[in-house]
C-alpha cells in the first residue's frame, strides 16, 4: 500500500493554501466544500479569490510565502507555479508535522488528493498514487455513472432509521437482511430522491410490517436494442443488484456480461436448441421467485412496454400483490434507426412515426388505410415473416411502390446489416435477412445515403 487512505474532517479547521491561480482555485473549492477555514497566500490572486474574500468565505494574505503562515494549521496545499516555493512549503510543513499536498509533485507531498465521488455522507475516493491521474479521473467518471445521485439521501435516511432497526430486529443477521432489502428497494429510493415523505413513510412501514422472507419484488428493465452502451444508467444499476435475471433472446451477450456475477440467470427466450417458454410460464416464474423474497429483474430487449409484453407481466404481478417497478429502455425503432442513419421524423419527409407489430392475435387486423398515409414513417417489429403481406397491403391502400424501405438486421450491434430498397421489392429483400430485424418504410429511408455513420453494411 503506497498510501494509507484517510478521510479528514476539516470543518472549521484552519488550512493553508499557497497559490492564487486556476489550480489553486480548484483546491480551494474542495476545501470550501469540506467546511475548512482557509487562509490563501499568494503574490497575486485570480478574480475568483477576490470574490470569495468579499463573501467572507476565506482570508487572503498577499506576498511571498513565510513559514509563520503554517502556525495553527491542520493541513496545507502548495499550488503555485513555482517549484521552489512549493518545495519550501513542503519542507516547512514537514518540520511541523503538518500534512502537505504539493500539486503535480507527489514525491514532495506527505499526502495526495484523490479523485472524489461525492454522495455525502457516502464518499468514494480513487487514487493512482500520482502515477496516472488521468486514469484515476476516468475511473471516477465510471463510478459516477454507476452510483445513483440519491445515494447520499438514502444513507442519511438509513442513519435516521438505525435505532428503530435495532429495536425491531434482535440479531445481526436479521438487521443485515433488513438493510439489504431497504437499500435494494428501488421504489423507496425513488421516493427518497423525490422528497416524497408520505410515500417514504408508507413504503418504510411496509418493510417493517412484512416478514423478512416475504419481501421479493420484480423490476422490469429494458435492455435497449443491443449495444451495451445504450443500456440506461438505471438499468445497469438494477441488473447489478438482482438476485435473479429472467431474460430473453433479444438481450445481447454484451449486456449479460454486465449482470452481477453471482446472480442466477434464467433464459426464457426462443433460440435454436432451446424450448420456448410460454408467456403464462414466464408470469408464473416471476411470481414464484418474488414470493421467495428475491429481487427479480425481468430483462427485455428494447423497451419492455413497446411490443415487449411488459404490461401483461405487470398485470400478473399486480393481481398477485407483488411489488414491481419499471426501468424503460431505448426501443429498437429509435436505436436501430439512429445507428442506420435514418431519422424517424424529418420536417421535409415525415411528420409522425408509427410503431407497428408484425404479429397480431388471431382475428386482429391493421388499419392499412391509415398506415398508407403520406408524410409518416412506419416501423414494423417482427415483420420479416409478414413482409409480402405488408408490401401488398400498403400498395393496395395507396402507398407508392417506389417508397424507400430498409431492413435493419441486428441493429446497433457490431453485426448490424442494413438492406435498402423499394416497397415493391420488400418481399424479396426480406428473404435475404434474418431475425431479429426491423422494417422501416418511408421517404426518410432515402436520407441514409447522407447520414449513415455507423457502418458500411
Secondary structure, 3 states (H helix, E strand, C coil): CCCCCCCCCCCCCEEEEECCCHHHHHHHHHHHHCCCEEEEEECCCCHHHHHHHHCCCCEEEECCCCHHHHCCCCEEEECCCCHHHHHHHHHHHHHCCCEEEECCCHHHCCCCCCEEEEECCEEEEECCCCCCHHHHHHHHHHHHHHCCCCHHHHHHHHHHHHHHHHHHCCCHHHHHHHHHHHHCCHHHHHHHHCCCHHHHHHHHHHHHHCCHHHCCEEEEEECECCCHHHCCHHHHHHHCCCCEEEECCCCCHHHHCCCCCCCEEEECCCCCCCCCCCHHHHHHHHHHHHHCCCEEEEEECECCCCCCCHHHHHHHHHHCCCEEEEECCCCHHHHHHHHCCCCCCECCCECEEEEEECCCCCCCCCCHHHHCCCCEEEEEECCHHHHHHHHHHHHHCCCCCCCEEEEEECCCCCCCEEEEEEHHHHHHHHCCCCCCEEEEECHHHHHHHHHCCCCCC
